[in-house]
Structure formats: structure tokens, C-alpha cells
Amino acid sequence: MTAVPDPPAPPSGATAVPAPEPAGRRRPRLRRWGRRLLIVAVALLAAVTVFSFAYNAATAGRAKAPAGALFTEADGVRTRYREWGARGTPVVLVHGAFESADTWSRVAPLLAARHRVYALDLTGWGYSERRGPFDAARQAAQLLGFLDALRLDRATLVGHSSGAGVIAAAALKAPGRAAGLVLLDGDALDTGAGEGADKLRSVLRDPYRTTVTRLVVRSDWAIRTIYRAQCGPACPRLSEAGVEQWRRPFQMPGAEDALWRMQAVVGLPKGRVAELARLRAPKAVVFGADDDVFSRRSPSETARRIGAPSPVIIPGARHLSLVSHPGQVADAILAAAP
């Protein structure tokens, strides 16, 4: 038998390179790591699920409407509203998404010196009954039902943010009911969260969506952070009572379900909004100069589309101009209210 010579020794000073591990040995190792990662993922999911169910059970208490709250039946919806003033023509204030009639609490008293002022909670928000679908057509019907219930024959309609789409739909459905229109920080178009909100709804299922909703709603920090971002430095700081005013409606019965069923957009197609130009009533468009929800072109484009004069731009105001600059907002509404 012929002897096999030993492999040559590496040169002096050189480092020996280990032979590569055979592929057959790597595959079992990768499978073991894969199994371990899967076990960790399943255990983590189980822990999150147990926490979610436990947290949801522990936070299942529901809030009630404020003492002395006013309610009326509006197109079959038990509707909460507020009122100010005792004389003058009526002005009806319509809030936007994530808001309520209370959002108008700084503007309404300024209007009440010359007008009877009303603000309602749209279905899906505030303390009104939750009854879908939660879109512009349904909420416009509720608004017109509200005018009927309070016997307001003709009123100046003011819509903030997505509320602009609601008053636009109501005015087009019953043009004789609108004595004037004011679009505040809103263009009335069917644009908004769109696909992003729809994808979130499809991915985040219960019990996790309830947990996420309650974690945000119960967090003072989260509420104050969102408020500052939308309101800006000109807004008053939220006290504990102020935080509770924003939080409480989301703890009402049915509020969480309505939030996740809410339409991603509340408004009308561009062509329908343009039909407002034929409406024979005073119209105004008012925007905060620093409103980053809309483009810089939105105020002038909206005014041109609905046949309104040049828009009123409020310096230093963001999206919640009705909170940060109530005086300027009230002046713009008064100028359009007969």
C-alpha cells in the first residue's frame, strides 16, 4: 500500500484557514434555530394575547354623557347638542373627525352675542348614539334632522375639517335650508386617510385593536401630543379636565366599534363640491396658515371651487384654528352669517 503524504505545513507566520463546514451539517443547525425562533414567536404572541384579553377586561368600564347634556332625535339618531345665545338667526356648528360639540366651546360664545348658536355631536363621535354607516350622507341626514327637530328653518352651517363635507352634503340635498356656508380647515372633498386606514383595519384584529385603542385613549401623554401637533403653540395647555374632555367620548358605549367602522374619508367628489357654486347663499373658506393637513393651495382652490370670496387665512393657526384662534374664526363666521 502506498503511504499518503501529510499535507504541507502553512508557511511560517501564516494563519491556518479552517475547512468550510459541510452543507449537511449546516442544514440541521439552521432548522434548530428556525424552530427556536418559531417557539419564541409563538410564546410572545401567546403572552401578548393573554395580556390583551386581561387588559381589555380590566378596562371594560364605560363612560356616561356629562350631567345635564341636551339630546334630541335627529333622523332616528339620539343626538347630543349644545346651545348658546337667545336671539338672532341660527348658526349650526359641525365638528370634524375625533371631535365633538365641545370643540366649539371657545368660538360659540363669541357668536352668541348676535346669533342663536348650536353645535351637535355627529353619529360616531361625541355623545350621540352610534348608528352607521358613518359617512357624509348619513351624517348630513342627521344634520338636516337636527334642523327639523329644533325647528331651524334656515341656518348658517359651519363645518370644521371633515365636517365641511357634512355641511356640503346637507346643503346640496336641501339647498333651501342653508342661509350660509363656512368651510373651516376643510375642503369638503372625499380625501383622507384612505388606504392606510383600510389596511390597518384589515391587519389589526380584536382583541388587539381594542387594546391599542384603549392604550392610546387612556394615555394623557398621547392625547396631549396629538392635541399639540394639531393645535400648535397658540393653543391653551390641556389641563386634566381638558384631557378628559377629549378622552371621555371615546369611552362611551359603542365608541370603539364605531371608530374602527368609520369611513376613511368623509366628503364628496370634486364635481359634487363644485355644485355649491350654484348655491345662492353667502359662503366663506377659512384656513389656518400652518394647517399641514391640507396643501398650501387648498384654501384658494376650495374658495374658487365653491364660488366663495378669497379665503380667510389665519396666521399662526394650524388645523384646530377654532381652538387656537377663536376670535379670528368667529369674525370670519360672523361675516358670512346673515
C-alpha positions in Angstrom: 0.0 0.0 0.0 1.3 3.4 -0.9 1.5 5.9 2.0 -0.4 9.2 1.7 1.8 12.1 2.5 0.8 14.6 5.1 -0.4 18.0 3.8 2.2 20.6 3.7 2.5 22.8 6.7 1.5 26.5 6.3 4.3 29.0 5.8 5.7 30.5 8.9 3.6 33.3 10.3 0.5 32.4 8.2 -2.9 31.6 9.9 -4.5 28.3 9.1 -7.9 28.7 7.4 -10.4 26.2 8.8 -12.1 24.0 6.4 -15.7 25.0 5.5 -18.4 23.2 7.4 -20.1 20.6 5.2 -23.5 21.7 3.9 -25.0 18.6 5.5 -24.1 19.8 9.0 -25.4 23.4 8.4 -28.9 22.4 7.5 -29.8 20.7 10.8 -28.3 23.7 12.7 -30.5 26.2 10.7 -33.5 24.0 11.3 -32.8 24.1 15.0 -32.5 27.9 15.0 -35.7 28.1 13.0 -37.6 26.0 15.5 -36.3 28.1 18.4 -37.3 31.4 16.7 -40.8 29.9 16.0 -41.2 28.9 19.6 -40.2 32.3 20.8 -42.6 34.0 18.4 -45.5 31.7 19.4 -44.7 32.3 23.1 -44.6 36.1 22.5 -47.9 36.0 20.6 -49.5 34.0 23.4 -48.2 36.4 26.1 -49.4 39.5 24.1 -52.8 37.8 23.6 -53.2 36.9 27.3 -52.2 40.5 28.2 -54.7 41.9 25.7 -57.6 39.9 27.0 -56.7 40.7 30.6 -56.2 44.4 29.9 -59.5 44.6 27.9 -61.4 43.0 30.7 -59.8 45.3 33.3 -60.7 48.5 31.3 -64.2 47.5 30.2 -65.9 50.3 32.1 -67.9 52.7 30.1 -68.4 56.5 30.5 -71.6 58.4 30.6 -72.7 61.6 29.0 -72.0 64.8 31.0 -74.7 65.7 33.6 -77.3 68.0 32.1 -76.4 67.1 28.5 -79.1 68.1 25.9 -80.4 65.4 23.5 -82.9 65.4 20.6 -83.9 62.9 18.0 -82.4 63.7 14.6 -83.2 61.4 11.7 -83.5 58.5 14.0 -80.3 59.2 15.9 -80.3 60.3 19.6 -78.2 63.4 19.1 -76.4 65.3 21.8 -76.1 69.1 21.3 -75.1 72.3 22.9 -76.6 75.8 22.5 -75.6 79.4 23.2 -77.4 82.7 22.8 -81.1 83.7 22.8 -81.6 85.9 19.8 -80.6 86.4 16.2 -80.5 84.0 13.2 -79.3 80.4 13.9 -75.7 79.2 13.3 -75.1 75.5 13.5 -71.6 74.3 14.1 -70.5 70.9 12.8 -67.2 69.3 14.2 -64.7 67.2 12.4 -63.3 63.7 13.0 -62.2 62.8 16.6 -64.0 65.9 17.8 -67.4 66.8 19.4 -69.6 69.8 20.0 -67.3 70.7 22.9 -64.6 71.6 20.4 -66.5 74.8 19.6 -66.6 75.9 23.2 -64.2 78.9 22.6 -65.9 80.1 19.4 -69.6 79.6 20.2 -69.8 82.2 23.0 -68.4 84.8 20.7 -71.0 84.2 18.1 -73.8 84.1 20.7 -73.8 87.9 21.1 -75.5 88.2 17.7 -76.9 84.7 16.9 -78.5 81.6 18.4 -75.7 79.1 18.2 -76.0 75.3 18.2 -73.3 72.5 18.0 -74.2 68.8 17.6 -72.3 65.6 18.0 -72.3 63.7 14.7 -73.1 60.0 15.0 -69.9 58.1 15.6 -68.4 60.9 17.7 -69.1 62.7 21.0 -72.1 61.5 23.0 -74.6 60.9 20.2 -75.9 57.5 19.5 -73.6 55.4 17.3 -75.6 54.4 14.2 -73.8 53.8 11.0 -72.9 54.0 8.2 -70.5 56.7 9.4 -70.2 58.7 6.1 -71.1 62.1 4.8 -74.5 61.1 3.6 -75.6 59.6 6.9 -74.2 62.5 8.9 -75.8 65.1 6.6 -79.2 63.4 7.1 -78.6 63.6 10.8 -77.8 67.3 10.5 -80.9 68.0 8.5 -82.9 66.0 11.0 -81.4 68.2 13.7 -82.5 71.4 11.9 -86.0 69.8 11.8 -86.0 68.8 15.4 -85.1 72.3 16.6 -87.3 74.0 14.0 -84.4 75.9 12.4 -85.8 76.8 9.1 -82.6 78.4 7.7 -79.3 78.4 9.4 -75.7 79.3 8.7 -73.8 76.0 8.5 -70.2 75.9 9.7 -68.2 72.7 9.2 -64.7 72.1 10.6 -62.3 69.6 8.8 -64.4 66.6 7.7 -67.5 68.5 9.0 -67.1 70.6 5.9 -68.0 67.6 3.8 -71.1 67.0 6.0 -72.4 70.6 5.6 -71.7 70.4 1.9 -73.8 67.2 1.5 -76.6 68.7 3.6 -76.7 72.0 1.6 -76.7 70.1 -1.7 -79.5 67.8 -0.5 -81.6 70.7 0.9 -80.3 73.9 -0.6 -83.1 76.0 0.9 -82.1 75.1 4.5 -78.6 76.8 4.3 -78.6 80.5 4.9 -74.8 80.5 4.6 -71.8 78.1 4.4 -68.5 78.3 6.1 -65.8 75.7 5.4 -63.3 75.8 8.2 -60.0 73.9 7.8 -61.7 71.6 5.3 -62.2 71.3 1.6 -65.3 69.0 1.7 -63.6 66.5 -0.7 -63.6 62.8 -0.3 -59.9 62.6 0.6 -58.4 61.5 3.8 -56.7 58.5 5.5 -57.7 56.3 2.5 -55.9 53.0 2.0 -53.7 53.4 5.1 -56.7 53.3 7.4 -58.3 50.4 5.5 -55.1 48.4 5.7 -54.8 49.0 9.4 -58.4 47.8 9.9 -57.7 44.6 8.0 -54.5 43.8 9.8 -55.2 44.8 13.4 -58.0 42.5 14.7 -59.5 42.1 18.1 -58.6 41.7 20.9 -55.5 43.7 19.8 -57.4 46.6 18.2 -59.4 47.2 21.4 -56.2 47.1 23.4 -54.4 49.6 21.2 -57.4 51.9 21.2 -57.6 51.9 24.9 -53.9 52.3 25.5 -54.0 55.5 23.4 -57.3 56.8 24.8 -56.2 56.3 28.4 -52.8 57.9 27.9 -52.7 61.6 28.9 -49.3 61.9 27.1 -50.8 60.6 23.8 -53.8 62.9 23.9 -51.6 66.0 24.7 -49.2 65.1 22.0 -51.9 64.8 19.3 -53.5 68.0 20.6 -50.3 69.9 20.4 -49.5 68.7 16.9 -52.8 69.7 15.5 -53.3 72.9 17.6 -49.9 74.4 17.8 -48.2 76.7 20.3 -51.1 79.2 20.3 -53.4 76.8 22.0 -54.0 76.7 25.7 -52.3 73.8 27.5 -54.6 70.9 28.2 -55.5 70.6 31.9 -56.7 67.4 33.4 -60.2 68.5 32.7 -59.2 69.3 29.1 -57.7 65.9 28.6 -60.8 64.3 30.0 -63.0 66.3 27.6 -61.2 64.8 24.6 -61.0 61.3 26.1 -64.4 60.7 27.5 -66.4 60.4 24.2 -64.1 57.5 23.2 -65.1 55.6 26.3 -68.9 55.8 25.6 -70.8 52.5 24.7 -70.1 51.6 21.1 -67.4 54.2 20.6 -64.6 51.8 19.9 -66.6 49.7 17.4 -67.7 52.9 15.6 -64.1 54.2 15.5 -63.0 51.1 13.6 -66.0 51.1 11.3 -65.5 54.8 10.5 -65.1 55.6 6.8 -61.6 56.5 5.9 -63.0 59.5 4.0 -65.9 61.8 4.8 -66.7 64.1 1.9 -67.9 64.4 -1.7 -66.3 64.0 -5.1 -64.8 67.2 -6.6 -67.7 67.6 -9.1 -70.3 67.5 -6.4 -68.5 70.0 -4.2 -68.3 72.3 -7.3 -72.1 72.3 -7.4 -72.0 74.5 -4.3 -71.1 77.4 -6.6 -74.7 77.5 -7.7 -76.0 77.8 -4.2 -77.3 81.4 -3.6 -76.1 81.9 -0.1 -73.0 83.6 1.5 -70.0 81.3 1.5 -66.6 81.5 3.2 -63.5 79.4 3.3 -61.3 79.8 6.4 -57.9 78.0 7.0 -55.1 78.2 9.4 -51.9 79.4 7.7 -49.9 76.5 9.1 -52.5 73.8 8.6 -50.5 70.8 7.5 -53.4 68.5 6.9 -54.0 70.3 3.6 -51.7 71.7 0.9 -51.0 75.4 0.7 -53.2 75.6 -2.4 -56.2 74.1 -0.8 -57.8 77.3 0.6 -57.7 79.2 -2.7 -58.7 76.1 -4.7 -61.6 75.4 -2.3 -62.9 79.0 -2.5 -62.7 79.0 -6.3 -64.5 75.6 -6.5 -67.5 76.6 -4.4 -67.8 80.2 -5.6 -66.6 81.9 -2.4 -64.6 85.1 -2.0 -60.8 84.8 -1.3 -60.2 82.6 1.6 -59.5 83.9 5.1 -56.1 82.8 6.2 -55.3 82.9 9.9 -51.6 83.5 10.7 -50.1 81.1 13.2 -53.1 78.7 13.2 -52.8 75.0 12.5 -55.7 72.6 11.9 -57.5 73.3 15.2 -57.9 77.0 14.4 -61.2 77.1 16.3 -59.3 76.3 19.5 -56.2 78.3 18.9 -57.7 81.5 17.3 -61.4 81.6 18.3 -61.7 85.4 17.8 -60.5 85.3 14.2 -62.6 82.2 13.4 -65.7 83.9 15.0 -65.1 87.1 12.9 -65.0 85.1 9.7 -68.2 83.2 10.6 -70.0 86.4 11.5 -69.0 88.0 8.2 -70.8 85.1 6.4 -73.8 84.8 8.7 -76.8 86.9 7.6 
